[in-house]
Amino acid sequence: MSRILPADGVEFEFTVPVVVIGGGAAGMVAALAAHEQGAGVLVLERDALPQGSTALSAGLIPAPGTRWQRAAGIEDSPERFAADIIAKAKGEPDPAEVARVAQAVGPALEWLADRYGLPFSVVDNFSYPGHSARRMHGLPSRSGAELIDRLRGAVEAAGIDVLCEAHVTALYSDGARVRGVEVTRPDGSTERVGCGALILACNGYGGNRALVERHVPELADALYFGHPGNQGDALLWGEALGAATRHLSGHQGHGSVAHPAGILVTWATITEGGVQVNVEGRRFSNEAQGYSEQAAIVLRQPDGIAWTVFDERIADIARQFEDFRQAEAIGAVLTADTPVELARLMKIDADALAATLAEIDRLKAAGGTDDFGRSFAGSAPLVPPYRAVRVTGALFHTQGGLVVDDDARVLDSQGTPLPNLHAAGGAACGVSGSKASGYLSGNGLLTAVALGRIAGTAAARAVKEETQ
Ligand SMILES: Cc1cc2nc3c(=O)[nH]c(=O)nc-3n(C[C@H](O)[C@H](O)[C@H](O)COP(=O)(O)OP(=O)(O)OC[C@H]3O[C@@H](n4cnc5c(N)ncnc54)[C@H](O)[C@@H]3O)c2cc1C
């Protein structure tokens, strides 16, 4: 389906200056930015309603030096954020790419708030692994559904055209430039739309089993928790056009998806002092390293299952997330006053769980470090009533992709930009390097919002310059 066709002799039904493929966060932000530059914009979205992985996410976007941080007394800077990103990915990402998004994202969030009324606030009551400052920003419900709804509302209010049930199945290229796209409608009919510039905002390849098997084999059999429509079209088109790609094995996994409920259980349950045990009641890892790498670790446990164990204080923090409230509402979060009672509900060995929790009590009281290297210094004790959720590991999205420049233009293997092709969000190479452990929380929406704005602005300006 992801074909490149010759543009010679093709009659386009109509032509739009800036065409955006994909109606997730990256596409919507790019559309707003391009529209502000005065360009005509069309968003093409394969679904009946634009949602993407953005709607499935917690909607949390990391940004340094924002006014919300300042109001909360949080010191931060783009340089500090960039250092955290590079440290988590063990130096793998290109520092210039990291600096680009770390600098752009704060102003982008303030722009979305000021211009389009998105009421962001900073999450200031818990930290994510690897972030040296509290810099996650979210909307009131802390859900990606609210993020995409508000972005879609802003796009509609701006009068930008969004064509749904418009699956882009081919690009038309004349060898030098992309001239347009083929759109396939649900009834199988096709239309050809010409473009001055094209923005690929159709995310990565998490929904394409063959590509996951090739690039992320450790999660080939894992639950894919992202949007199924993300089939790797940007990657396949880019490769066919000679684009440079990088870090295709990089991805965001998650080691805490309620199973079988299929609901994300926030990692605050761990960072605030909870632990994971396997079905034998034993711990098996340093959970505090990060949720992304924890996906494959959980999947290696018996039955591919773990239990996240925490307490009521932590549950109260987790309740700011719509997902967690849902998990509680459907009974996925168990409650008990003693480890033995909790083990009975979990249907696991009571002595083993009691011994594990007693060891956690001891480590917390002593401020000690366990055999896996997790430090419990300063961590509040777990006190009854205890809570537990049965979870598994999942693939959330891929982080590798097309290499882009300062204008989010796609580069070829020599580093030369393809003149009118841009990529943002999961379509572009992220800043997480080649491993799951390189994913710093929020790296997904970071490149969606930051590169989306850059791509939209640059594409519209380039089209304007060419027509002047
Ligand atoms: C459960 C979950 C929780 C997450 N939580 C967070 C979080 O809190 N913070 C964070 O930073 N990241 C998070 N992420 C990652 C984040 O959701 C993604 O990185 C981000 O949404 C990517 O945005 P995007 O616009 O690139 O892609 P998407 O939002 O997936 O949008 C891509 C769109 O392109 C459309 N599309 C694809 N192919 C075509 C085609 N050929 N033609 C037309 N349309 C097409 C799709 O239908 C889709 O609507 C989470 C991911 C998951 C799965």
Ligand as a Chemical Component Dictionary entry (heavy atoms), coordinates in Angstrom:
data_LIG
# 
_chem_comp.id                   LIG 
_chem_comp.type                 NON-POLYMER 
_chem_comp.pdbx_formal_charge   0 
_chem_comp.three_letter_code    LIG 
# 
loop_
_chem_comp_atom.comp_id 
_chem_comp_atom.atom_id 
_chem_comp_atom.alt_atom_id 
_chem_comp_atom.type_symbol 
_chem_comp_atom.charge 
_chem_comp_atom.model_Cartn_x 
_chem_comp_atom.model_Cartn_y 
_chem_comp_atom.model_Cartn_z 
_chem_comp_atom.pdbx_ordinal 
LIG C1  C1  C 0 -0.867 3.876  25.781 1  
LIG C2  C2  C 0 0.102  4.934  25.362 2  
LIG C3  C3  C 0 0.449  5.926  26.263 3  
LIG C4  C4  C 0 1.361  6.921  25.881 4  
LIG N1  N1  N 0 1.616  7.957  26.751 5  
LIG C5  C5  C 0 2.435  8.950  26.348 6  
LIG C6  C6  C 0 2.650  10.099 27.162 7  
LIG O1  O1  O 0 2.029  10.291 28.198 8  
LIG N2  N2  N 0 3.564  11.019 26.748 9  
LIG C7  C7  C 0 4.212  10.895 25.541 10 
LIG O2  O2  O 0 5.021  11.746 25.209 11 
LIG N3  N3  N 0 3.966  9.874  24.712 12 
LIG C8  C8  C 0 3.093  8.905  25.073 13 
LIG N4  N4  N 0 2.832  7.884  24.217 14 
LIG C9  C9  C 0 3.384  7.958  22.850 15 
LIG C10 C10 C 0 2.557  8.963  22.037 16 
LIG O3  O3  O 0 1.194  8.558  22.052 17 
LIG C11 C11 C 0 3.034  9.045  20.594 18 
LIG O4  O4  O 0 4.423  9.211  20.558 19 
LIG C12 C12 C 0 2.385  10.243 19.889 20 
LIG O5  O5  O 0 0.987  10.211 20.067 21 
LIG C13 C13 C 0 2.726  10.237 18.404 22 
LIG O6  O6  O 0 1.977  11.244 17.769 23 
LIG P1  P1  P 0 1.835  11.221 16.195 24 
LIG O7  O7  O 0 0.988  12.377 15.843 25 
LIG O8  O8  O 0 3.173  11.067 15.596 26 
LIG O9  O9  O 0 1.058  9.855  15.882 27 
LIG P2  P2  P 0 -0.474 9.432  16.104 28 
LIG O10 O10 O 0 -1.107 10.152 17.216 29 
LIG O11 O11 O 0 -0.493 7.944  16.157 30 
LIG O12 O12 O 0 -1.168 9.918  14.771 31 
LIG C14 C14 C 0 -0.863 9.328  13.520 32 
LIG C15 C15 C 0 -2.125 9.340  12.676 33 
LIG O13 O13 O 0 -1.777 9.004  11.338 34 
LIG C16 C16 C 0 -2.841 8.247  10.778 35 
LIG N5  N5  N 0 -2.293 7.527  9.638  36 
LIG C17 C17 C 0 -1.345 6.570  9.626  37 
LIG N6  N6  N 0 -1.073 6.178  8.377  38 
LIG C18 C18 C 0 -1.863 6.925  7.564  39 
LIG C19 C19 C 0 -2.053 6.968  6.156  40 
LIG N7  N7  N 0 -1.331 6.206  5.316  41 
LIG N8  N8  N 0 -2.984 7.825  5.649  42 
LIG C20 C20 C 0 -3.711 8.634  6.470  43 
LIG N9  N9  N 0 -3.572 8.611  7.811  44 
LIG C21 C21 C 0 -2.652 7.775  8.349  45 
LIG C22 C22 C 0 -3.279 7.360  11.927 46 
LIG O14 O14 O 0 -4.593 6.874  11.720 47 
LIG C23 C23 C 0 -3.173 8.320  13.109 48 
LIG O15 O15 O 0 -4.394 8.988  13.362 49 
LIG C24 C24 C 0 1.929  6.876  24.581 50 
LIG C25 C25 C 0 1.589  5.872  23.671 51 
LIG C26 C26 C 0 0.664  4.902  24.059 52 
LIG C27 C27 C 0 0.292  3.850  23.049 53 
# 
loop_
_chem_comp_bond.comp_id 
_chem_comp_bond.atom_id_1 
_chem_comp_bond.atom_id_2 
_chem_comp_bond.value_order 
_chem_comp_bond.pdbx_ordinal 
LIG C1  C2  SING 1  
LIG C2  C3  SING 2  
LIG C2  C26 DOUB 3  
LIG C3  C4  DOUB 4  
LIG C4  N1  SING 5  
LIG C4  C24 SING 6  
LIG N1  C5  DOUB 7  
LIG C5  C6  SING 8  
LIG C5  C8  SING 9  
LIG C6  O1  DOUB 10 
LIG C6  N2  SING 11 
LIG N2  C7  SING 12 
LIG C7  O2  DOUB 13 
LIG C7  N3  SING 14 
LIG N3  C8  DOUB 15 
LIG C8  N4  SING 16 
LIG N4  C9  SING 17 
LIG N4  C24 SING 18 
LIG C9  C10 SING 19 
LIG C10 O3  SING 20 
LIG C10 C11 SING 21 
LIG C11 O4  SING 22 
LIG C11 C12 SING 23 
LIG C12 O5  SING 24 
LIG C12 C13 SING 25 
LIG C13 O6  SING 26 
LIG O6  P1  SING 27 
LIG P1  O7  DOUB 28 
LIG P1  O8  SING 29 
LIG P1  O9  SING 30 
LIG O9  P2  SING 31 
LIG P2  O10 DOUB 32 
LIG P2  O11 SING 33 
LIG P2  O12 SING 34 
LIG O12 C14 SING 35 
LIG C14 C15 SING 36 
LIG C15 O13 SING 37 
LIG C15 C23 SING 38 
LIG O13 C16 SING 39 
LIG C16 N5  SING 40 
LIG C16 C22 SING 41 
LIG N5  C17 SING 42 
LIG N5  C21 SING 43 
LIG C17 N6  DOUB 44 
LIG N6  C18 SING 45 
LIG C18 C19 SING 46 
LIG C18 C21 DOUB 47 
LIG C19 N7  SING 48 
LIG C19 N8  DOUB 49 
LIG N8  C20 SING 50 
LIG C20 N9  DOUB 51 
LIG N9  C21 SING 52 
LIG C22 O14 SING 53 
LIG C22 C23 SING 54 
LIG C23 O15 SING 55 
LIG C24 C25 DOUB 56 
LIG C25 C26 SING 57 
LIG C26 C27 SING 58 
# 
